[in-house]
Amino acid sequence: MQTDIGKKAAGEKAAEYIKPGMTVGLGTGSTAYYTILRIGELVRSGLDIKAVATSAQSEQLAIEQQIPLVDFEQVEKIDIDIDGADEADAQLQLIKGGGGALLREKIIAAASKEMLVVIDEKKLVKHLGKFPLPVEVTTFGWELTFKQLAALGAHPVLRLKDNNRFVTDNGNYILDCHYQKIHNAAALHAQLNNIPGVVENGLFLHYATRLIIGNADGSIREITHPYQAKTSF
Protein backbone atom coordinates (compact mmCIF):
# COMPACT_ATOMS: atom_id res chain seq x y z
CA MET A 1 0.00 0.00 0.00
CA GLN A 2 1.44 3.34 -1.08
CA THR A 3 1.62 5.88 1.74
CA ASP A 4 -0.68 8.90 1.36
CA ILE A 5 1.16 11.71 3.16
CA GLY A 6 -1.93 13.79 3.95
CA LYS A 7 -3.98 10.88 5.23
CA LYS A 8 -1.07 9.53 7.28
CA ALA A 9 -0.45 12.94 8.87
CA ALA A 10 -4.11 13.37 9.85
CA GLY A 11 -4.50 9.81 11.07
CA GLU A 12 -1.40 9.91 13.25
CA LYS A 13 -2.26 13.34 14.65
CA ALA A 14 -5.59 12.06 15.93
CA ALA A 15 -3.85 9.37 17.97
CA GLU A 16 -2.22 12.12 20.05
CA TYR A 17 -5.60 12.82 21.67
CA ILE A 18 -5.80 9.34 23.18
CA LYS A 19 -5.01 9.10 26.89
CA PRO A 20 -4.32 6.05 29.09
CA GLY A 21 -7.45 4.31 30.33
CA MET A 22 -9.66 5.50 27.48
CA THR A 23 -12.13 3.42 25.53
CA VAL A 24 -11.59 4.26 21.88
CA GLY A 25 -13.80 3.86 18.83
CA LEU A 26 -11.79 2.69 15.83
CA GLY A 27 -13.11 4.05 12.55
CA THR A 28 -13.09 2.61 9.07
CA GLY A 29 -11.43 3.82 5.89
CA SER A 30 -8.15 4.81 4.32
CA THR A 31 -7.32 7.62 6.79
CA ALA A 32 -8.53 5.86 9.95
CA TYR A 33 -6.24 3.03 8.82
CA TYR A 34 -3.23 5.16 9.72
CA THR A 35 -4.77 6.02 13.09
CA ILE A 36 -5.16 2.34 13.93
CA LEU A 37 -1.56 1.63 12.91
CA ARG A 38 -0.34 4.44 15.17
CA ILE A 39 -2.52 3.30 18.07
CA GLY A 40 -1.07 -0.17 17.64
CA GLU A 41 2.44 1.27 17.99
CA LEU A 42 1.42 3.12 21.14
CA VAL A 43 -0.24 0.05 22.65
CA ARG A 44 2.83 -2.08 22.01
CA SER A 45 4.87 0.64 23.72
CA GLY A 46 2.70 0.42 26.84
CA LEU A 47 -0.41 2.57 26.26
CA ASP A 48 -3.29 1.04 28.24
CA ILE A 49 -6.59 1.43 26.38
CA LYS A 50 -9.62 -0.56 25.27
CA ALA A 51 -11.23 -0.28 21.85
CA VAL A 52 -14.34 -1.07 19.85
CA ALA A 53 -14.31 -1.31 16.07
CA THR A 54 -16.80 0.11 13.55
CA SER A 55 -16.37 -2.66 11.00
CA ALA A 56 -15.09 -6.18 10.53
CA GLN A 57 -12.22 -4.68 8.53
CA SER A 58 -11.14 -2.37 11.37
CA GLU A 59 -11.60 -5.15 13.90
CA GLN A 60 -9.23 -7.40 11.96
CA LEU A 61 -6.64 -4.61 11.67
CA ALA A 62 -6.88 -3.91 15.40
CA ILE A 63 -6.29 -7.58 16.18
CA GLU A 64 -3.24 -7.57 13.92
CA GLN A 65 -1.98 -4.46 15.73
CA GLN A 66 -2.54 -6.09 19.15
CA ILE A 67 -5.05 -3.44 20.22
CA PRO A 68 -7.28 -4.88 22.98
CA LEU A 69 -10.90 -5.04 21.85
CA VAL A 70 -13.89 -5.34 24.17
CA ASP A 71 -17.49 -6.42 23.64
CA PHE A 72 -20.14 -3.72 23.71
CA GLU A 73 -21.73 -5.27 26.79
CA GLN A 74 -18.51 -4.38 28.63
CA VAL A 75 -18.55 -0.76 27.45
CA GLU A 76 -19.93 1.88 29.82
CA LYS A 77 -18.77 4.79 27.69
CA ILE A 78 -16.66 5.54 24.64
CA ASP A 79 -14.27 8.38 25.38
CA ILE A 80 -13.18 9.18 21.87
CA ASP A 81 -14.13 7.98 18.41
CA ILE A 82 -11.66 8.50 15.56
CA ASP A 83 -13.08 8.03 12.09
CA GLY A 84 -12.77 9.24 8.53
CA ALA A 85 -15.27 10.82 6.15
CA ASP A 86 -15.99 10.88 2.45
CA GLU A 87 -16.86 14.58 2.64
CA ALA A 88 -16.73 17.16 5.43
CA ASP A 89 -17.56 20.85 5.56
CA ALA A 90 -16.40 23.63 7.86
CA GLN A 91 -19.50 23.13 10.04
CA LEU A 92 -18.28 19.56 10.71
CA GLN A 93 -21.16 18.03 8.80
CA LEU A 94 -20.13 14.77 7.14
CA ILE A 95 -21.00 12.25 4.50
CA LYS A 96 -19.83 8.78 5.49
CA GLY A 97 -20.44 5.26 4.27
CA GLY A 98 -18.24 4.96 1.22
CA GLY A 99 -16.77 1.87 2.84
CA GLY A 100 -20.19 0.52 3.77
CA ALA A 101 -19.88 0.78 7.58
CA LEU A 102 -22.11 3.82 8.14
CA LEU A 103 -24.59 2.19 10.54
CA ARG A 104 -21.94 0.86 12.91
CA GLU A 105 -19.98 4.09 12.58
CA LYS A 106 -23.02 6.14 13.57
CA ILE A 107 -23.86 3.90 16.54
CA ILE A 108 -20.35 4.36 17.92
CA ALA A 109 -20.24 8.09 17.10
CA ALA A 110 -23.51 8.63 18.96
CA ALA A 111 -22.16 6.83 22.03
CA SER A 112 -18.86 8.75 22.14
CA LYS A 113 -17.96 11.81 24.17
CA GLU A 114 -15.86 13.13 21.30
CA MET A 115 -15.59 12.32 17.63
CA LEU A 116 -12.40 13.22 15.81
CA VAL A 117 -12.71 13.13 12.03
CA VAL A 118 -9.54 12.53 10.01
CA ILE A 119 -9.44 13.44 6.31
CA ASP A 120 -7.07 14.65 3.64
CA GLU A 121 -7.53 18.12 2.18
CA LYS A 122 -9.40 16.84 -0.89
CA LYS A 123 -12.35 15.76 1.24
CA LEU A 124 -12.97 19.21 2.76
CA VAL A 125 -15.80 20.77 0.75
CA LYS A 126 -17.94 23.92 0.75
CA HIS A 127 -21.15 21.97 0.23
CA LEU A 128 -21.95 18.31 0.87
CA GLY A 129 -23.36 16.20 -1.90
CA LYS A 130 -20.88 15.73 -4.71
CA PHE A 131 -19.95 12.40 -3.11
CA PRO A 132 -22.96 10.08 -3.46
CA LEU A 133 -24.85 9.77 -0.17
CA PRO A 134 -25.00 6.14 1.02
CA VAL A 135 -28.37 4.96 2.34
CA GLU A 136 -28.41 1.55 4.04
CA VAL A 137 -31.63 -0.37 3.38
CA THR A 138 -33.10 -3.75 4.31
CA THR A 139 -32.82 -6.48 1.72
CA PHE A 140 -36.54 -7.17 2.12
CA GLY A 141 -38.46 -5.00 -0.31
CA TRP A 142 -35.43 -2.95 -1.22
CA GLU A 143 -36.88 -2.41 -4.67
CA LEU A 144 -39.81 -0.50 -3.12
CA THR A 145 -37.44 1.57 -1.01
CA PHE A 146 -35.46 2.28 -4.16
CA LYS A 147 -38.61 3.54 -5.91
CA GLN A 148 -39.48 5.83 -3.00
CA LEU A 149 -36.00 7.34 -3.04
CA ALA A 150 -36.18 7.80 -6.80
CA ALA A 151 -39.54 9.56 -6.47
CA LEU A 152 -37.91 12.01 -4.05
CA GLY A 153 -35.21 12.89 -6.57
CA ALA A 154 -32.41 10.96 -4.87
CA HIS A 155 -31.23 9.24 -8.08
CA PRO A 156 -30.37 6.03 -6.17
CA VAL A 157 -28.00 3.39 -7.49
CA LEU A 158 -27.71 -0.06 -5.92
CA ARG A 159 -24.12 -0.56 -4.80
CA LEU A 160 -22.32 -3.50 -6.35
CA LYS A 161 -19.06 -5.22 -5.57
CA ASP A 162 -17.48 -7.61 -8.06
CA ASN A 163 -20.74 -7.50 -10.05
CA ASN A 164 -22.70 -8.71 -7.04
CA ARG A 165 -24.89 -6.73 -4.67
CA PHE A 166 -22.75 -5.20 -1.93
CA VAL A 167 -23.80 -6.48 1.51
CA THR A 168 -22.91 -4.55 4.67
CA ASP A 169 -21.57 -6.12 7.85
CA ASN A 170 -25.18 -5.98 9.06
CA GLY A 171 -26.54 -7.91 6.07
CA ASN A 172 -28.15 -4.94 4.35
CA TYR A 173 -27.83 -3.28 0.93
CA ILE A 174 -26.64 0.25 0.16
CA LEU A 175 -28.30 2.63 -2.26
CA ASP A 176 -25.93 5.44 -3.25
CA CYS A 177 -27.96 8.61 -3.80
CA HIS A 178 -26.75 11.33 -6.16
CA TYR A 179 -27.72 14.85 -5.07
CA GLN A 180 -24.68 16.82 -6.30
CA LYS A 181 -25.42 19.53 -3.72
CA ILE A 182 -27.30 19.08 -0.45
CA HIS A 183 -29.01 22.34 0.53
CA ASN A 184 -30.60 21.32 3.84
CA ALA A 185 -28.81 18.34 5.37
CA ALA A 186 -31.00 18.17 8.50
CA ALA A 187 -34.23 18.08 6.49
CA LEU A 188 -32.82 15.46 4.12
CA HIS A 189 -31.63 13.31 7.03
CA ALA A 190 -35.12 13.29 8.53
CA GLN A 191 -36.78 12.64 5.18
CA LEU A 192 -34.59 9.65 4.39
CA ASN A 193 -34.88 7.99 7.79
CA ASN A 194 -38.67 8.34 7.64
CA ILE A 195 -38.86 5.96 4.67
CA PRO A 196 -39.77 2.39 5.68
CA GLY A 197 -36.92 0.10 4.69
CA VAL A 198 -34.22 2.71 5.28
CA VAL A 199 -32.01 1.56 8.14
CA GLU A 200 -29.74 4.64 8.27
CA ASN A 201 -28.18 7.22 6.00
CA GLY A 202 -24.63 8.56 5.68
CA LEU A 203 -25.26 12.12 6.90
CA PHE A 204 -23.42 12.69 10.18
CA LEU A 205 -24.60 16.11 11.35
CA HIS A 206 -24.14 16.48 15.10
CA TYR A 207 -21.38 14.08 16.01
CA ALA A 208 -17.97 15.48 15.05
CA THR A 209 -16.20 17.69 17.59
CA ARG A 210 -12.90 18.11 15.74
CA LEU A 211 -11.86 17.89 12.10
CA ILE A 212 -8.22 17.03 11.46
CA ILE A 213 -7.15 17.77 7.90
CA GLY A 214 -3.92 16.41 6.47
CA ASN A 215 -2.33 18.29 3.59
CA ALA A 216 -0.25 16.82 0.78
CA ASP A 217 2.92 18.33 2.26
CA GLY A 218 2.31 16.60 5.60
CA SER A 219 1.08 19.70 7.43
CA ILE A 220 -2.07 19.64 9.55
CA ARG A 221 -4.90 22.01 10.26
CA GLU A 222 -7.81 21.49 12.60
CA ILE A 223 -11.35 22.80 12.81
CA THR A 224 -13.15 22.58 16.13
CA HIS A 225 -16.91 22.52 16.32
CA PRO A 226 -18.26 25.71 17.93
CA TYR A 227 -20.49 23.58 20.15
CA GLN A 228 -18.06 21.50 22.15
CA ALA A 229 -20.66 19.90 24.39
CA LYS A 230 -21.84 16.64 22.85
CA THR A 231 -24.78 14.58 23.97
CA SER A 232 -23.86 11.00 24.80
CA PHE A 233 -24.87 8.37 27.32
C-alpha positions as CSV (number, residue, x, y, z in Angstrom):
1,M,0.0,0.0,0.0
2,Q,1.4,3.3,-1.1
3,T,1.6,5.9,1.7
4,D,-0.7,8.9,1.4
5,I,1.2,11.7,3.2
6,G,-1.9,13.8,3.9
7,K,-4.0,10.9,5.2
8,K,-1.1,9.5,7.3
9,A,-0.5,12.9,8.9
10,A,-4.1,13.4,9.9
11,G,-4.5,9.8,11.1
12,E,-1.4,9.9,13.2
13,K,-2.3,13.3,14.6
14,A,-5.6,12.1,15.9
15,A,-3.8,9.4,18.0
16,E,-2.2,12.1,20.1
17,Y,-5.6,12.8,21.7
18,I,-5.8,9.3,23.2
19,K,-5.0,9.1,26.9
20,P,-4.3,6.0,29.1
21,G,-7.4,4.3,30.3
22,M,-9.7,5.5,27.5
23,T,-12.1,3.4,25.5
24,V,-11.6,4.3,21.9
25,G,-13.8,3.9,18.8
26,L,-11.8,2.7,15.8
27,G,-13.1,4.0,12.5
28,T,-13.1,2.6,9.1
29,G,-11.4,3.8,5.9
30,S,-8.1,4.8,4.3
31,T,-7.3,7.6,6.8
32,A,-8.5,5.9,10.0
33,Y,-6.2,3.0,8.8
34,Y,-3.2,5.2,9.7
35,T,-4.8,6.0,13.1
36,I,-5.2,2.3,13.9
37,L,-1.6,1.6,12.9
38,R,-0.3,4.4,15.2
39,I,-2.5,3.3,18.1
40,G,-1.1,-0.2,17.6
41,E,2.4,1.3,18.0
42,L,1.4,3.1,21.1
43,V,-0.2,0.0,22.7
44,R,2.8,-2.1,22.0
45,S,4.9,0.6,23.7
46,G,2.7,0.4,26.8
47,L,-0.4,2.6,26.3
48,D,-3.3,1.0,28.2
49,I,-6.6,1.4,26.4
50,K,-9.6,-0.6,25.3
51,A,-11.2,-0.3,21.9
52,V,-14.3,-1.1,19.9
53,A,-14.3,-1.3,16.1
54,T,-16.8,0.1,13.6
55,S,-16.4,-2.7,11.0
56,A,-15.1,-6.2,10.5
57,Q,-12.2,-4.7,8.5
58,S,-11.1,-2.4,11.4
59,E,-11.6,-5.2,13.9
60,Q,-9.2,-7.4,12.0
61,L,-6.6,-4.6,11.7
62,A,-6.9,-3.9,15.4
63,I,-6.3,-7.6,16.2
64,E,-3.2,-7.6,13.9
65,Q,-2.0,-4.5,15.7
66,Q,-2.5,-6.1,19.2
67,I,-5.1,-3.4,20.2
68,P,-7.3,-4.9,23.0
69,L,-10.9,-5.0,21.8
70,V,-13.9,-5.3,24.2
71,D,-17.5,-6.4,23.6
72,F,-20.1,-3.7,23.7
73,E,-21.7,-5.3,26.8
74,Q,-18.5,-4.4,28.6
75,V,-18.6,-0.8,27.5
76,E,-19.9,1.9,29.8
77,K,-18.8,4.8,27.7
78,I,-16.7,5.5,24.6
79,D,-14.3,8.4,25.4
80,I,-13.2,9.2,21.9
81,D,-14.1,8.0,18.4
82,I,-11.7,8.5,15.6
83,D,-13.1,8.0,12.1
84,G,-12.8,9.2,8.5
85,A,-15.3,10.8,6.2
86,D,-16.0,10.9,2.5
87,E,-16.9,14.6,2.6
88,A,-16.7,17.2,5.4
89,D,-17.6,20.9,5.6
90,A,-16.4,23.6,7.9
91,Q,-19.5,23.1,10.0
92,L,-18.3,19.6,10.7
93,Q,-21.2,18.0,8.8
94,L,-20.1,14.8,7.1
95,I,-21.0,12.3,4.5
96,K,-19.8,8.8,5.5
97,G,-20.4,5.3,4.3
98,G,-18.2,5.0,1.2
99,G,-16.8,1.9,2.8
100,G,-20.2,0.5,3.8
101,A,-19.9,0.8,7.6
102,L,-22.1,3.8,8.1
103,L,-24.6,2.2,10.5
104,R,-21.9,0.9,12.9
105,E,-20.0,4.1,12.6
106,K,-23.0,6.1,13.6
107,I,-23.9,3.9,16.5
108,I,-20.3,4.4,17.9
109,A,-20.2,8.1,17.1
110,A,-23.5,8.6,19.0
111,A,-22.2,6.8,22.0
112,S,-18.9,8.7,22.1
113,K,-18.0,11.8,24.2
114,E,-15.9,13.1,21.3
115,M,-15.6,12.3,17.6
116,L,-12.4,13.2,15.8
117,V,-12.7,13.1,12.0
118,V,-9.5,12.5,10.0
119,I,-9.4,13.4,6.3
120,D,-7.1,14.6,3.6
121,E,-7.5,18.1,2.2
122,K,-9.4,16.8,-0.9
123,K,-12.3,15.8,1.2
124,L,-13.0,19.2,2.8
125,V,-15.8,20.8,0.7
126,K,-17.9,23.9,0.7
127,H,-21.2,22.0,0.2
128,L,-21.9,18.3,0.9
129,G,-23.4,16.2,-1.9
130,K,-20.9,15.7,-4.7
131,F,-20.0,12.4,-3.1
132,P,-23.0,10.1,-3.5
133,L,-24.9,9.8,-0.2
134,P,-25.0,6.1,1.0
135,V,-28.4,5.0,2.3
136,E,-28.4,1.6,4.0
137,V,-31.6,-0.4,3.4
138,T,-33.1,-3.7,4.3
139,T,-32.8,-6.5,1.7
140,F,-36.5,-7.2,2.1
141,G,-38.5,-5.0,-0.3
142,W,-35.4,-2.9,-1.2
143,E,-36.9,-2.4,-4.7
144,L,-39.8,-0.5,-3.1
145,T,-37.4,1.6,-1.0
146,F,-35.5,2.3,-4.2
147,K,-38.6,3.5,-5.9
148,Q,-39.5,5.8,-3.0
149,L,-36.0,7.3,-3.0
150,A,-36.2,7.8,-6.8
151,A,-39.5,9.6,-6.5
152,L,-37.9,12.0,-4.0
153,G,-35.2,12.9,-6.6
154,A,-32.4,11.0,-4.9
155,H,-31.2,9.2,-8.1
156,P,-30.4,6.0,-6.2
157,V,-28.0,3.4,-7.5
158,L,-27.7,-0.1,-5.9
159,R,-24.1,-0.6,-4.8
160,L,-22.3,-3.5,-6.3
161,K,-19.1,-5.2,-5.6
162,D,-17.5,-7.6,-8.1
163,N,-20.7,-7.5,-10.0
164,N,-22.7,-8.7,-7.0
165,R,-24.9,-6.7,-4.7
166,F,-22.7,-5.2,-1.9
167,V,-23.8,-6.5,1.5
168,T,-22.9,-4.5,4.7
169,D,-21.6,-6.1,7.8
170,N,-25.2,-6.0,9.1
171,G,-26.5,-7.9,6.1
172,N,-28.1,-4.9,4.3
173,Y,-27.8,-3.3,0.9
174,I,-26.6,0.3,0.2
175,L,-28.3,2.6,-2.3
176,D,-25.9,5.4,-3.3
177,C,-28.0,8.6,-3.8
178,H,-26.8,11.3,-6.2
179,Y,-27.7,14.8,-5.1
180,Q,-24.7,16.8,-6.3
181,K,-25.4,19.5,-3.7
182,I,-27.3,19.1,-0.4
183,H,-29.0,22.3,0.5
184,N,-30.6,21.3,3.8
185,A,-28.8,18.3,5.4
186,A,-31.0,18.2,8.5
187,A,-34.2,18.1,6.5
188,L,-32.8,15.5,4.1
189,H,-31.6,13.3,7.0
190,A,-35.1,13.3,8.5
191,Q,-36.8,12.6,5.2
192,L,-34.6,9.7,4.4
193,N,-34.9,8.0,7.8
194,N,-38.7,8.3,7.6
195,I,-38.9,6.0,4.7
196,P,-39.8,2.4,5.7
197,G,-36.9,0.1,4.7
198,V,-34.2,2.7,5.3
199,V,-32.0,1.6,8.1
200,E,-29.7,4.6,8.3
201,N,-28.2,7.2,6.0
202,G,-24.6,8.6,5.7
203,L,-25.3,12.1,6.9
204,F,-23.4,12.7,10.2
205,L,-24.6,16.1,11.3
206,H,-24.1,16.5,15.1
207,Y,-21.4,14.1,16.0
208,A,-18.0,15.5,15.0
209,T,-16.2,17.7,17.6
210,R,-12.9,18.1,15.7
211,L,-11.9,17.9,12.1
212,I,-8.2,17.0,11.5
213,I,-7.1,17.8,7.9
214,G,-3.9,16.4,6.5
215,N,-2.3,18.3,3.6
216,A,-0.3,16.8,0.8
217,D,2.9,18.3,2.3
218,G,2.3,16.6,5.6
219,S,1.1,19.7,7.4
220,I,-2.1,19.6,9.6
221,R,-4.9,22.0,10.3
222,E,-7.8,21.5,12.6
223,I,-11.4,22.8,12.8
224,T,-13.2,22.6,16.1
225,H,-16.9,22.5,16.3
226,P,-18.3,25.7,17.9
227,Y,-20.5,23.6,20.1
228,Q,-18.1,21.5,22.1
229,A,-20.7,19.9,24.4
230,K,-21.8,16.6,22.9
231,T,-24.8,14.6,24.0
232,S,-23.9,11.0,24.8
233,F,-24.9,8.4,27.3
